[in-house]
Amino acid sequence: MTNSLSQANILFHLAIPINNIEQAKTFYVEGLGCEVGRESPQAMILNFHGHQVVAHMTKEPLTRQKGIYPRHFGLIFTQEQDWENLLSRVQEKHLTFYQEPKRRFPGELTEHRTFFLEDPFYNYLEFKYYCHYEAIFGGRELAAVGDR
């Protein structure tokens, strides 16, 4: 599919459930280094490294998934040092790993470094660095997505 939109002018938006704004600030702002935008008693907008994440308060019970699939979100770093810098920050801030840092698919086009965090509201976040940039959207012939 050809995309005629200028990707430089497009930001990603995601809404996530939370049940405590102060806990969300501790995790996302103090922990991950996000910035708070607009805020109300019902929601807060976060600058998630250049993308918009809106944390919405809910009274619904928040429950943990049985694993990272089918739902998680995160960032793909194009510079390995940026991935390592965030990893260092996460470790320094003692954020909760859902999956410790590791290298997946070594020696393959899809080789990447990854770790998963769990926020206080059971949202899973993945942070990746692909060793081969073209694997981010390419490698269609491989048909490998997710775990084997």
Buried (B, 14 or more C-beta within 10 A) or exposed (E): EEEEEEEEEEEEEEEBEBBBBEBBBBBBBEBBBBEBEEEEEEBBBBBBBEBBBBBEBEEEEEEEBEEBEEEBBBBBBEEEEBBBEBBEEBEEEEBEBBBEBEEBBEEBBBBBBBBBBBBBBEBBBBBBBBBEEEBEEEBEEEEBEEEE
